[in-house]
Amino acid sequence: MASDKDTLSDHDASGNLWSPFYGYLPTAWTSMLFLGLFILTTSIHLVEAIRTRTWWLLWTVVLAGCGEIAGWAARTWSHYALLNDTPYLMQTVTLIVSPTPLIGALFITFGRMSSRLGQQYSRLSPRLYSRIFFTADIVALLVQSVGGGVAASSDDSKVSQMGSNIMLGGIVFQLVSLTVFCVLLIEYLVRRLKDRPVGSKRFSQNTLSDSVPFLNGTGAPLERPMVKLALGICISAVLLYIRAVYRTIELADGWHGKVIQTQYLFFIFDGVMVFLTMATLNIIHPGRLLSTETVFGAIPLGSKLSV
């Protein structure tokens, strides 16, 4: 992100107002809109986490929301300080890194859901599953943070590029782990739907007053809250996967590439994707849906699930 600040101008070659860091003029109203939306959804998540006593959502979903708030506040600041690189660097790092804890929340939620619906359909135990994927999530977070720090703190173009490459590596690693997660999630749901355990233990066909057939009505019945939770995890995973693909393409294209300097792409494939994920988890809230009594070997909501 190196640049000669003495030669920077807040007008492009055509005389239009712009920021030399973004390659365009960051629109204030859009940034304020996303800022307001993330304040709203994060506040709701904070209240929901406290009410349902799902404390792990505080350091996953709520933490991600706080990072998004900081990032969009910085973008708003950039609109009024076009030649100040501080808000630019602030939003660059926070908006790349912040969704990482959100992905971690999906890993934990699925681990608890699979424990409730039947561990025999999963290739990994809920605890081992959470440990592996949450560790991968932390590694991705650390790599992206280190890369962002290097890229943001150096005025040397080579060092800055090295930081960018480190960030790209973190994003790619996160995309790979998210891909594996999605594959295992799909396999689990298909096995649960068709009642085909990984091992020899079969699912107990208990009759539940609040059970509904999953998908096309075949296979063992699922509790209605678990149907909603499975849907929420799938929607959130797809949204974050789209965002991860976009970020990978963006960073691979470079800081002065066409992708990173196209504002509407950032709004659609980053801002909208992350907000919709958080809004989905507001509506299909893990704490609320996992708060019923333990059945089928479920891990109680207030228990400590090792990660």
C-alpha positions, 0 to 999 in steps of 0.5 A: 500500500505504499504511496508518495503522499506528497504527490497525492491528489483528491481529483483523478485525471478527469478532474473528478473527486476521488480517493487515490487509495480506493481508486474511486470516491467512497460514497458516504450514504452507502457506508452509513447505511451499512454502518447502521445495518451492522449496528442494528444486527450486532445489537440484536445479536448481543441481546439474543446471546445474553437472553439465551446465555449462548456466550460463545456467540459473543466472541464469534458473531458479536465480535464479527459485528463489532469489526464490521461496524469499525470497518464501515465507520472507517469507510464513512470517514474516508469519504470526508478525508480522501487523502488520509490513509488511516481510515483506508487502512483501518477499513481494509484490515477490519473488513477482511478479517472481521467475518472470520469469527462469524465462520467460526460460529457456523463451525460451533453451531454445526458441531452442536447440531450434529450432536443433537441430530445424531453423531453417527451421521458425521465422520467426526465427533462434535468436539473433534469437528469443532477443534479442527475447524475452529483451529483452522479459523483461528489460523486464517484469522492470524494469517490475515491479521499479520498480512494486514498489519505488514501491508498497512504499516509499510511504505515500501512497495515490496514489503507491502506486496508481501503483506498482501500476499500473506493476506491472500494466503489467509483468505485462500486457507479460509476458503479451503477450510470453508469448502471442506466444511460445506462438503461435510455439512452436505454429506451429513445432511444427506446421510441424516435425511436418508438415515445412512450412518457412517458406522453401523448404529442406526437412528432411533425412529422416535415419535416427536410431536414437534417433528417434521420430515426433512426436505422431501419427507423421506428418512428419519423425522427431524425436530422443527427447530433443527430443520430451521437451524440446518437451513440457517447454517446452509444459507450462511455458509453459502453467503460466506463462501461467495464472499470468500471467493470474491475476496480471493479474486480481489486480492489476487487481482492486486491493490490497483486491480479492476476488482478492488477499485470497483465499488459496487462489487465490494458492496454486493459481494462483501457488505451484503453477503456479511450482513445477510449472514448476520441477519439470517442468524438473527432470524434463525438464531442458534441459541434459541433453536438449541435451547430445548431439552436434550434429546438424542445425546444432545449437548445442553446449550449451557455446557462447555463444548471444547474447541 
